[in-house]
Amino acid sequence: MPFNVVDLNGAEQRAPRSPHAPRVLIYSHDTFGLGHIRRCRAIANSLVASYPHISVIIVSGSSVISSFQFGDGVDYVRIPGIEKQSDGRYGPHHLNLDLNDTIRLRTDIIKQVVISFDPDVVIVDKEPIGLRGELVPALDILRRRGARIVLGLRDVLDEPVKLHEEWRNNGALEALDQIYDDIFVYGLESIYQPLAGLPNQHLFAHKIRYTGYLKRAVPSPMPPTRYPRITKGPFILVTPGGGGDGAGVIDWVISAYEADPTISLPALIVFGPFMSRERRKDFAERIARIPKLESLGFEPRLELLMNRAHCVVAMGGYNTFCEVLSFDKPALIVPRVKPRLEQAIRAERADELKLIDVLHDPAENGEGERDPLVMASALHALPRRLPPSQAFVPSLLDGLPAISRALADDLSMPIRSRLLAQNAAVTS
């Protein structure tokens, strides 16, 4: 499966700058983890690659957004972070404020960015009205100004019953009908329909466009990166994404190597930026005693390691799944089931289509303790697994070009379409 090497900082000449060129705002509520910001980054970089004259601002609460590379024409505004706790509730990530005050502050910042930047296109990631409705005042302004407002959804959100309850209670269902011009689903209708089961489908079904998954490319290494010695040969990449809830997967993999030293391939474990210091220290001490294991804390250009790896063990997050498909790696997915079934739904459907193998964590599911030999058996089999491309699923990775094509009317012109409409009204 082909992919490209992308150098985001290597352009000798920037596109000509114009105050009248189209503008895109991407909103990501970014509670805790890497998934939302990595998805928004991929879309933003793809848009400026297709339309070099435009400007894109990402509004994000991610505490690690500055670690990522962005193309010319992309910048970000960091709003105070909110994190989802283990019980599903939210709280401020850094500020010593209560949640209501933090949301109010985020709301004001988002509103001011919308007023000042005045985007032609807005892409809202996953949450139709933002976290706790923080996006509503900005959406009202955008609607009055005639911006094109797009809701971008990953392929799986949650169980239909839970999604219906959540969106009915917070007003998101009304927003699908009254606010949004388009709904982009970053997946395939044949794999999963995230809005199936919601009431009043006739009000928004015509807005839904399935784009395909978001293909990832290999970023250019800068500066030259030194990776652990085991990456010079075939190895298994173990990644729990952000790492905040991935300790179980890592513990299971380490215990497999502890129990069975005959596992053929070595493994590189990337903890992720949100794994607790105590957990990381404990894992690092165990890894140091096993010659076939090495570790890294955080690699913002995980695509480089994914491309090098022979195969992958990961949780079932959307972005990791896209990378597994993009770099065509045999993969073992160990999905979480709390606080949402999103990862489990995606993993089981992908397993049915023979894109990946799935292994459920009995400790996560409340079915007992993890057996190290069960994971060891899966790791023995993983290098012999066929890559995802052998499943032959059509249009699987067409997401990024499909988004660019869908927005062409608003972004391809050198002058903002709303500016042209205003000028025509004045001269008519």
NORCOR-V94353 format. One record per residue. PHI is phi in whole degrees, 0 to 359 (none if undefined). Layout:
# NORCOR-V94353
phi
PHI
PHI
This chain:
# NORCOR-V94353
phi
none
286
210
244
267
245
255
283
239
262
292
285
230
279
296
303
272
217
291
257
286
302
229
235
245
244
254
225
290
44
284
201
129
247
301
293
291
290
294
296
298
299
292
298
296
292
295
287
290
280
230
296
274
275
239
232
244
259
262
214
260
291
282
243
299
290
280
260
275
232
287
301
101
247
218
217
240
267
260
305
283
235
238
270
273
299
270
91
278
253
204
301
282
237
292
269
242
279
298
298
294
294
297
298
295
300
302
295
294
301
300
292
298
298
296
283
280
52
288
274
232
236
246
259
273
74
260
302
244
78
293
54
78
295
269
302
301
292
298
299
294
297
296
295
276
83
290
275
248
242
261
254
240
290
296
231
255
188
304
306
297
292
296
301
298
295
285
293
288
260
90
293
298
296
295
303
276
266
251
272
274
219
231
264
255
277
188
244
300
288
266
197
243
294
259
297
97
287
285
56
302
296
280
221
301
291
272
280
230
272
268
96
285
270
291
254
246
276
288
289
291
204
289
309
259
263
254
305
302
292
283
281
232
300
209
262
270
247
224
263
69
294
91
296
232
253
297
297
297
295
301
295
295
299
296
295
291
295
276
222
288
272
305
289
270
287
229
254
257
256
293
94
288
255
287
296
299
295
298
298
296
298
295
299
294
290
298
299
269
240
301
271
239
220
219
228
283
209
233
296
257
299
303
298
289
300
294
284
293
280
203
224
243
206
285
259
293
301
293
298
298
299
292
302
293
296
262
57
255
304
222
248
256
245
280
278
235
229
280
232
270
311
295
294
298
297
296
293
292
294
294
300
275
65
278
214
255
242
225
275
273
296
291
291
272
73
251
128
271
287
262
304
287
294
294
301
298
294
289
297
279
302
297
268
287
291
289
302
300
286
280
54
265
295
57
297
243
268
302
294
296
295
295
299
293
295
259
301
299
269
247
281
287
290
241
301
297
291
293
297
296
296
295
294
294
291
273
276
